[in-house]
Amino acid sequence: MFRLSPCSLFANPILSMVLFLAAVPLSAQNVKVDYDKSVDFSKFKTYAWVKGLPFADYLLDLNILGIVDHELAAQGLTQVDPNIADLLVAYHIAATADVSVSSLHDPTYAHNGGIAPLGETMWTTPSAVGSVGRLIKKGSLGVEMVDREKKQLVWAGVATGKAKEKRTDKMKQLDKVLTKMMDQYPPPRATK
């Protein structure tokens, strides 16, 4: 379940992003998407990947990244360096157990004006954009998009269920689920 804490840098009075997840098969394609209705998504032209909770299987991780890259490119977005990206994108997967996510890694240190905090080294906890406490249930895959400039979560999609056993079947399943999820980006423009 996605929950934004009130003290989050992503928190926005208009933003109401709480997705409740049910444990149903991915083959049933239980995909839910929520987004900030006040955001004009046409202004986003670039994106960059930031660290989430990736798939432990390297090939499946690359498959997820590739599918999302393909879908975002089809929408006209270009992948760039995180320091200049309009959107920071991360995915989180909970394949074998529930996981708790408390922050989104920000390699740009955008919340600090681009300057790494004093004393931060490669052995310390990396800089994070806000505190976004949420639970990702076993069998869930979540994709998040953050407006880098405003430091706000603007779009989130979640697919839930049981993954197939064989790697090739998982890849096909991921392709189907992620395509369904990403077909909902960008969301329709709000009418006034």
Order of alpha helices (4+ residues) and beta strands (2+ residues): beta-beta-alpha-beta-beta-beta-beta-beta-beta-alpha
